[in-house]
């Protein structure tokens, strides 16, 4: 997955986050899935979707900034 692929899903993010994501070896589809889980985890569970696999779960960890912390991804993704 390229830097441009990552930005196409997440929008502008910190270079360290891009590097962390790239190091997971995840595909663009897995990044999209992780981003969907962050935005609507309850809805996806209610649809009967299986829980995220290992790489998707790692991407979620990278992207999920606790609400009480500011991080490099939070402002770009609309989380604060």
Secondary structure in CASP SS format (residue, H / E / C, confidence):
PFRMAT SS
TARGET T0000
AUTHOR 0000-0000-0000
METHOD secondary structure of the structure
MODEL  1
X C 1.00
X C 1.00
X H 1.00
X H 1.00
X H 1.00
X H 1.00
X H 1.00
X H 1.00
X H 1.00
X H 1.00
X C 1.00
X C 1.00
X C 1.00
X C 1.00
X H 1.00
X H 1.00
X H 1.00
X H 1.00
X H 1.00
X H 1.00
X H 1.00
X H 1.00
X H 1.00
X C 1.00
X C 1.00
X C 1.00
X C 1.00
X H 1.00
X H 1.00
X H 1.00
X H 1.00
X H 1.00
X H 1.00
X H 1.00
X H 1.00
X H 1.00
X H 1.00
X H 1.00
X H 1.00
X H 1.00
X H 1.00
X H 1.00
X H 1.00
X H 1.00
X H 1.00
X H 1.00
X C 1.00
X C 1.00
X C 1.00
X C 1.00
X C 1.00
X C 1.00
X C 1.00
X H 1.00
X H 1.00
X H 1.00
X H 1.00
X H 1.00
X H 1.00
X H 1.00
X H 1.00
X H 1.00
X H 1.00
X C 1.00
X C 1.00
X C 1.00
X C 1.00
X C 1.00
X C 1.00
X C 1.00
X C 1.00
X C 1.00
X C 1.00
X H 1.00
X H 1.00
X H 1.00
X H 1.00
X C 1.00
X C 1.00
X C 1.00
END
